[in-house]
């Protein structure tokens, strides 16, 4: 809009047209608008002109056109160099006798700017909230769903627990529950908890202690309901006897076979509950009153970590208990993995497409809300010991169970990432989904570095990841397709056209190199060839003019 005024006041001054802020063509306009001043008018996609508009205006005015970006340091030197050339060329018409002005080149062509590739999106793994797993175990202890152990304290107090939690935290309990106790079927207990417990007491009469010879003794009861007990008084000071019995679960009321352990009369409820909380969560409240009794029970049950934590609290060194808790969880995770591999203390079987796999309901309930709803709600699976999982393989379920037990993922070569992502989405496990996405991306990058063609696999992953809410993997696939758009289109044109309209629109908007650059590159190459032809013609013309005024004598020749 200033061209007419410039020509009026500066008629002999050369003019060049410059397009600024080239980087806005590929920048994130939302981020740019957030960084601008609050009262500044936001930049819209329609405000950014394509290169053809600048060249058309420059062609109408008969002046050269250049583009710059201070952000990318592109085109700045070209502008000043060519502005100097334009000024010297205009002076050459007025001072034609100056020979050094004849060598000045006319304004040169500017090669188009290739925007850099967008960096690949990073896979973000949600952090593990340190108290979540302990809180789930604490809730499970307070509301003992799927309990399989009943402790009887002082002949009248009942405490329910779970074998897998106790066995993986204490070797004493592991040895205790490994003892085989034969039991005969008793009459089904009534749903009323108080009646069933009184029925249990009528059978569990007190027995005199026998002389200890270092072995466990079997004791039998005769009567209407025959049951066999195992005396534990000679094996440990904490336990009196153990047997199996059908007891209603305190949460659901459904009768289930449980291991009934009668504790020694000296074991009190408060300290024993604190020991159980430690075995479930690895934590000890410093405000506990009976620390000495807790330490005594820990000593009898050989829970040496708890005894050490009590000593630290009494010595006012409770800050050291955090390291003990961390070490406790590491050992517990290793023991849980061992129990999973050996099918120890399992109480549920998953029927899969290629076989079955055993698991532990308590660990599943405390680490997965979906499993807690399945086994704790009014579903058929909550009362059964078998659950069908269609469209799932053993390898995939093994990976899910290991994650639920240890909060880590150790994928194998046979694991299909998309199958695991689909199962993680079904079970509502966002962190497992993120770990699966990271595993899939690492495998694709590894295959690409080895020279394999991963474009077809990325196209397959794209819409599957979008369907199963693996959004980070889908974003990575979109980035890979966009940054390799030309090669992907050349080899997988039908697959590209079969994608959803939203994906195709994304491809066109974020493809690299962008369409405007390809057009500019084509225009630059054509203009370069024309400039080279003009230079050849000009050199021939100048050589002819020089030879017109130059002649050599035959003698000199």
C-alpha positions in Angstrom: 0.0 0.0 0.0 3.1 2.2 0.3 4.4 1.6 -3.2 2.7 4.6 -4.9 4.0 7.0 -2.2 7.5 5.6 -2.4 7.5 5.9 -6.2 6.3 9.5 -5.9 8.9 10.7 -3.4 11.7 8.3 -4.2 11.3 7.6 -7.9 14.8 6.3 -8.5 15.2 4.3 -5.3 15.1 0.5 -5.9 12.4 -1.5 -4.0 12.3 -5.1 -2.9 9.3 -6.9 -1.4 9.9 -8.9 1.8 7.6 -11.4 3.5 8.3 -11.7 7.2 7.6 -14.3 9.9 7.9 -17.2 7.6 8.0 -19.6 10.6 4.3 -18.9 11.2 3.4 -21.2 8.3 4.4 -24.3 10.3 4.2 -22.9 13.9 1.6 -23.9 16.5 -0.7 -20.8 16.3 -2.3 -21.6 19.7 1.1 -21.5 21.4 2.1 -18.3 19.5 -1.2 -16.6 20.5 -0.6 -17.5 24.1 2.8 -16.0 24.1 1.7 -12.7 22.5 0.5 -9.8 24.5 -3.0 -10.2 26.1 -4.5 -7.3 24.0 -2.9 -8.4 20.7 -5.2 -9.6 18.0 -4.9 -13.4 17.7 -3.3 -14.8 14.6 -5.7 -16.9 12.5 -4.7 -19.5 9.9 -6.3 -17.3 7.2 -4.0 -14.4 8.1 -0.9 -16.3 6.9 -0.3 -15.8 3.2 1.1 -18.5 0.9 4.3 -17.8 -1.1 2.3 -17.4 -4.3 0.6 -14.3 -3.0 3.9 -12.6 -2.4 5.2 -13.5 -5.8 2.0 -12.3 -7.5 2.3 -8.9 -5.8 6.0 -8.7 -6.6 5.3 -9.5 -10.3 2.6 -6.8 -10.5 5.0 -4.2 -9.1 8.0 -5.5 -11.1 10.3 -6.0 -8.1 12.0 -9.0 -6.6 10.4 -11.0 -3.7 12.1 -12.6 -0.7 11.0 -14.2 2.5 12.6 -14.1 6.0 12.3 -15.6 9.4 14.2 -14.1 12.3 13.1 -17.0 14.5 14.9 -19.5 12.2 17.6 -17.0 11.0 16.5 -17.6 7.4 16.8 -15.1 4.5 18.2 -12.2 6.5 21.6 -12.1 4.7 19.8 -12.7 1.3 17.8 -9.5 1.8 20.7 -7.2 2.7 22.9 -8.7 -0.1 20.3 -8.3 -2.7 19.3 -4.9 -1.5 22.9 -3.8 -2.0 22.9 -5.4 -5.4 19.7 -3.5 -6.4 21.2 -0.2 -5.2 24.4 -0.7 -7.2 22.5 -1.8 -10.3 20.4 1.4 -10.2 23.6 3.5 -9.7 25.2 1.7 -12.7 22.7 3.4 -15.0 23.8 6.8 -13.8 27.5 6.1 -13.5 28.0 3.8 -16.4 31.7 4.8 -16.8 32.6 3.1 -13.6 33.9 -0.3 -14.6 33.5 -2.0 -11.2 29.7 -1.5 -11.4 29.5 -3.6 -14.5 30.4 -6.8 -12.5 27.5 -6.4 -10.1 25.1 -9.3 -10.5 21.4 -8.6 -10.6 19.3 -9.7 -7.5 19.7 -13.5 -7.1 17.0 -16.1 -6.6 16.2 -17.2 -3.1 15.9 -21.0 -2.5 12.7 -21.9 -0.6 13.0 -22.6 3.1 12.4 -26.2 4.2 10.8 -26.2 7.6 12.3 -28.6 10.1 10.7 -31.9 11.0 8.5 -31.8 14.0 10.0 -33.7 16.9 8.3 -37.1 17.6 5.9 -37.0 20.5 7.2 -38.4 23.8 5.5 -41.2 25.5 4.6 -40.0 29.0 4.3 -42.7 31.7 2.1 -41.7 34.6 4.0 -41.8 37.9 3.2 -44.4 40.4 1.5 -42.8 43.4 3.4 -44.3 46.3 0.4 -44.7 48.6 -2.1 -46.2 46.1 -1.0 -49.8 46.4 -0.7 -49.6 50.2 -4.1 -47.9 50.4 -5.6 -50.7 48.3 -4.1 -53.4 50.5 -5.3 -51.5 53.6 -8.9 -51.3 52.3 -8.7 -55.0 51.5 -7.7 -55.8 55.0 -10.4 -53.7 56.5 -13.0 -55.1 54.1 -11.7 -58.7 53.6 -13.3 -59.6 50.3 -12.3 -63.1 49.0 -10.6 -63.8 52.4 -9.3 -67.4 52.7 -7.8 -67.2 56.2 -9.6 -66.8 59.6 -7.6 -66.1 62.7 -9.3 -66.8 66.1 -7.9 -64.7 68.9 -8.7 -65.4 72.6 -11.5 -67.8 71.6 -13.9 -65.1 70.6 -12.3 -62.5 68.2 -12.2 -63.3 64.5 -9.8 -61.7 62.0 -10.0 -62.4 58.3 -7.0 -62.2 56.0 -5.5 -63.5 52.7 -2.9 -66.2 52.3 -1.1 -64.5 49.4 -0.5 -61.3 51.3 0.7 -63.0 54.5 2.8 -65.6 52.7 4.7 -63.1 50.5 5.5 -60.9 53.5 6.4 -63.5 56.1 8.3 -66.8 55.6 6.6 -68.1 58.8 3.1 -67.7 57.3 4.4 -69.2 54.0 5.5 -72.4 55.9 2.3 -72.4 57.9 0.0 -72.4 54.8 2.1 -74.9 53.0 1.1 -77.5 55.6 -1.5 -79.9 54.1 -4.6 -80.1 56.3 -7.2 -82.7 55.4 -10.7 -81.8 56.0 -14.1 -83.4 55.4 -17.0 -81.5 54.1 -19.1 -80.0 56.9 -22.7 -79.0 56.6 -23.0 -75.7 54.7 -23.0 -72.7 57.0 -25.9 -70.4 57.2 -25.7 -66.9 55.7 -25.9 -65.4 59.2 -22.3 -64.6 60.2 -22.9 -64.8 64.0 -24.7 -68.2 63.8 -21.9 -69.7 61.6 -19.2 -68.5 63.9 -20.9 -70.0 66.9 -21.2 -73.2 65.0 -17.4 -73.0 64.4 -16.8 -72.6 68.1 -18.8 -75.7 69.0 -16.4 -77.7 66.9 -13.1 -76.0 67.9 -12.9 -77.0 71.5 -9.8 -76.4 73.5 -7.2 -79.1 73.6 -4.5 -79.8 76.2 -1.0 -79.2 75.0 1.1 -82.3 74.4 4.7 -82.9 75.1 6.7 -81.4 72.2 8.9 -83.6 70.2 9.5 -81.1 67.4 6.8 -82.4 65.1 3.2 -81.4 64.2 0.6 -83.6 65.6 -2.8 -84.4 64.0 -5.8 -84.4 66.3 -9.2 -85.7 65.2 -12.7 -84.9 66.5 -15.5 -87.5 66.3 -19.1 -86.5 66.2 -21.8 -85.5 63.8 -19.4 -83.3 61.9 -16.0 -84.9 61.7 -13.0 -82.6 61.2 -9.2 -83.0 61.6 -7.0 -80.4 63.3 -3.3 -80.0 63.3 -1.7 -78.9 66.5 0.8 -76.1 66.1 1.8 -75.5 69.7 5.0 -77.5 69.3 6.0 -75.6 66.1 5.4 -72.0 67.1 4.4 -70.0 70.2 2.0 -67.9 68.2 -0.3 -70.6 66.8 -2.3 -73.2 68.6 -4.1 -75.2 65.8 -5.0 -75.1 62.1 -7.8 -76.7 60.1 -10.1 -76.0 57.1 -13.7 -75.1 57.4 -16.5 -73.5 55.3 -17.0 -70.0 56.7 -19.2 -67.2 55.3 -17.2 -64.3 53.9 -17.8 -61.2 56.1 -18.4 -59.0 53.0 -20.5 -61.0 50.7 -22.0 -63.6 53.2 -21.3 -66.4 50.8 -19.7 -69.5 52.4 -16.3 -70.3 51.2 -13.6 -72.8 52.4 -11.1 -71.1 54.7 -8.0 -72.0 56.6 -8.9 -71.5 60.3 -5.9 -70.7 62.5 -6.4 -70.5 66.2 -3.8 -68.2 67.8 -2.2 -68.5 71.2 -4.2 -66.9 74.0 -1.5 -64.3 74.6 -2.0 -62.7 71.1 -4.1 -59.6 71.5 -6.2 -58.0 68.8 -4.6 -54.5 68.7 -1.0 -55.5 68.3 -1.9 -58.4 66.0 -3.9 -56.0 63.8 -0.9 -53.7 63.6 1.3 -56.7 62.5 -1.2 -57.6 59.8 -1.3 -54.0 58.5 2.5 -54.1 58.2 2.3 -57.4 56.4 -0.2 -55.9 53.9 1.3 -52.4 53.5 4.8 -52.5 54.8 4.0 -49.5 57.1 3.8 -49.0 60.8 2.1 -46.1 62.5 4.4 -44.3 64.9 1.3 -43.5 67.1 0.7 -47.1 68.0 0.4 -47.6 71.7 1.6 -51.2 72.3 4.9 -51.0 70.4 6.5 -53.5 72.8 3.7 -56.1 72.2 4.0 -55.5 68.5 7.7 -56.2 68.6 7.1 -59.4 70.6 4.6 -60.7 68.1 6.9 -59.7 65.2 9.7 -61.6 67.0 7.5 -64.7 67.3 6.4 -64.5 63.7 9.9 -63.8 62.5 8.9 -60.5 61.0 12.3 -58.9 61.6 11.6 -55.8 59.5 8.8 -54.8 61.8 10.8 -55.4 64.9 13.5 -53.1 63.5 10.9 -50.4 62.7 9.7 -50.5 66.3 13.3 -50.1 67.5 13.7 -47.1 65.3 10.5 -45.5 66.6 11.5 -46.0 70.2 15.0 -44.6 69.5 13.3 -41.6 67.7 14.8 -42.6 64.4 11.5 -43.2 62.6 12.8 -41.5 59.4 14.8 -44.7 58.7 11.7 -46.7 58.4 11.1 -45.4 54.9 14.0 -47.4 53.5 12.8 -50.5 55.3 9.4 -50.1 53.7 11.0 -49.7 50.2 13.1 -52.9 50.7 10.0 -54.7 52.1 8.1 -53.9 48.9 10.9 -55.0 46.6 11.2 -58.4 48.4 7.4 -58.8 48.4 7.2 -58.1 44.6 9.8 -60.8 44.0 7.9 -63.3 46.2 4.6 -62.5 44.4 6.2 -63.1 41.0 7.5 -66.4 42.4 4.0 -67.4 43.6 2.5 -66.4 40.2 5.0 -68.6 38.3 4.5 -71.6 40.7 0.7 -71.2 41.0 1.0 -71.0 44.8 -2.1 -70.0 46.8 -4.1 -69.2 43.6 -7.9 -69.0 43.9 -9.1 -68.1 40.4 -8.5 -69.4 36.9 -8.8 -67.4 33.8 -9.9 -69.3 30.7 -8.2 -67.8 27.7 -8.1 -68.6 23.9 -5.0 -70.7 24.2 -5.3 -72.2 27.6 -5.8 -71.2 31.3 -3.8 -69.2 33.8 -4.2 -69.1 37.6 -4.2 -65.9 39.6 -4.9 -64.5 43.1 -8.1 -62.6 43.7 -6.8 -60.4 46.6 -3.9 -59.0 44.6 -6.2 -58.3 41.6 -8.8 -56.6 43.8 -6.3 -54.3 45.5 -4.6 -53.2 42.3 -7.5 -53.0 39.8 -10.9 -51.4 40.2 -12.3 -53.4 37.4 -11.3 -56.7 39.1 -12.6 -55.4 42.4 -16.0 -54.7 40.8 -16.0 -58.1 39.1 -15.2 -60.2 42.2 -17.0 -58.0 44.7 -20.2 -57.2 42.8 -23.3 -59.2 42.1 -21.8 -61.0 39.1 -21.7 -64.7 38.4 -17.9 -64.5 38.4 -17.7 -63.3 42.0 -19.0 -66.7 43.3 -17.0 -68.8 40.8 -13.4 -69.7 40.6 -13.2 -69.5 36.8 -13.5 -66.4 34.6 -13.6 -66.4 30.8 -11.5 -63.9 29.0 -12.3 -64.2 25.2 -9.9 -62.8 22.6 -7.0 -62.9 25.0 -3.8 -65.1 24.9 -1.8 -66.5 27.8 1.2 -64.3 27.0 -1.0 -61.1 27.2 -2.7 -62.1 30.4 0.6 -63.1 32.0 1.9 -59.6 31.3 -1.3 -58.0 32.7 -1.0 -60.1 35.9 2.6 -59.3 36.4 1.8 -55.6 36.0 -1.1 -55.8 38.6 1.2 -57.7 41.0 4.4 -55.7 40.7 3.4 -52.4 38.9 6.0 -53.2 36.2 5.8 -54.5 32.6 8.4 -57.1 31.4 7.3 -57.9 27.8 8.4 -60.9 25.9 9.1 -61.4 22.2 5.8 -63.2 21.7 3.7 -60.3 23.2 1.5 -58.4 20.8 1.4 -54.7 21.8 -2.0 -54.0 20.3 -3.6 -57.0 22.1 -2.1 -55.9 25.4 -3.3 -52.3 24.7 -6.8 -53.6 24.0 -6.8 -55.6 27.3 -5.4 -52.7 29.3 -8.2 -50.5 27.9 -10.8 -53.1 28.8 -9.5 -53.3 32.4 -9.3 -49.5 32.7 -5.5 -49.4 33.4 -4.1 -46.2 31.9 -0.6 -46.6 33.2 -0.4 -50.1 31.7 -1.6 -48.6 28.4 1.2 -46.0 28.5 3.8 -48.7 29.2 2.4 -50.7 26.3 2.6 -47.7 24.0 6.2 -47.1 25.1 7.0 -50.8 24.4 5.4 -50.6 20.9 7.2 -47.4 20.0 10.6 -48.8 21.1 10.0 -51.9 19.0 9.2 -49.9 15.9 12.2 -47.6 16.4 14.4 -50.6 16.9 13.1 -52.3 13.7 13.6 -49.1 11.7 17.2 -48.8 12.8 17.8 -52.3 11.7 16.6 -51.4 8.2 13.2 -52.9 8.3 10.2 -51.2 6.6 7.8 -50.3 9.4 5.4 -48.1 7.4 2.9 -50.8 6.9 2.9 -51.8 10.6 2.5 -48.1 11.6 -0.5 -47.8 9.3 -2.0 -50.9 11.0 -1.3 -49.6 14.5 -2.8 -46.2 13.8 -6.6 -46.8 13.9 -6.3 -49.8 16.3 -4.5 -47.5 18.8 -7.2 -44.8 18.3 -10.0 -47.4 18.8 -8.4 -48.7 22.1 -7.6 -45.3 23.5 -3.9 -45.7 23.1 -3.7 -42.0 22.2 0.0 -41.5 22.7 0.8 -44.4 20.3 -1.7 -43.0 17.8 0.0 -39.6 18.0 3.4 -41.2 17.3 2.0 -43.1 14.3 0.5 -39.9 12.9 3.8 -38.2 13.3 5.7 -41.0 11.6 3.3 -41.1 8.6 3.3 -37.3 8.2 7.1 -37.1 8.3 7.5 -40.0 5.8 4.4 -39.0 3.8 6.0 -39.3 0.3 7.4 -42.7 0.8 4.3 -44.0 2.6 2.1 -42.8 -0.2 4.3 -44.3 -2.8 4.2 -47.8 -1.2 0.8 -47.8 0.6 -1.5 -45.6 -1.4 -4.6 -47.7 -0.9 -4.0 -48.0 2.8 -3.7 -44.2 3.1 -6.9 -43.7 1.2 -8.8 -46.2 3.4 -8.1 -44.2 6.5 -10.8 -42.1 8.2 -11.5 -38.6 6.9 -10.1 -37.1 10.1 -6.8 -38.9 9.7 -6.5 -37.9 6.0 -7.2 -34.3 6.9 -4.5 -34.5 9.5 -2.1 -36.0 7.0 -2.7 -33.1 4.5 -2.3 -30.5 7.2 0.9 -31.8 8.9 2.6 -33.7 6.0 6.4 -33.0 5.6 7.6 -31.5 3.4 4.5 -29.3 3.2 2.7 -28.7 0.0 3.6 -25.0 -0.2 7.3 -26.0 0.0 7.0 -28.5 -2.8 5.4 -25.8 -5.0 8.0 -23.3 -4.1 10.8 -25.8 -4.8 9.3 -26.5 -8.2 9.0 -22.8 -9.0 12.6 -22.2 -7.8 14.0 -24.9 -10.0 12.2 -23.6 -13.1 13.3 -20.0 -12.4 16.8 -21.2 -11.8 16.9 -22.9 -15.2 15.5 -19.8 -16.9 18.2 -17.7 -15.2 20.9 -20.1 -16.3 19.7 -19.8 -20.0 19.7 -16.0 -19.7 23.2 -16.0 -18.3 24.4 -18.2 -21.2 22.8 -15.9 -23.8 24.3 -12.8 -22.0 27.8 -14.4 -22.0 27.6 -15.1 -25.7 26.5 -11.6 -26.5 29.3 -10.0 -24.4 31.9 -12.2 -26.0 30.7 -11.2 -29.5 30.9 -7.5 -28.5 34.4 -7.9 -27.2 35.6 -9.6 -30.4 34.1 -6.8 -32.6 36.7 -4.3 -31.2 39.6 -6.8 -31.0 41.8 -8.1 -33.9 45.1 -9.7 -33.9 47.7 -9.5 -36.6 48.9 -12.7 -38.3 52.4 -12.1 -37.1 51.3 -11.9 -33.5 49.0 -14.9 -33.9 
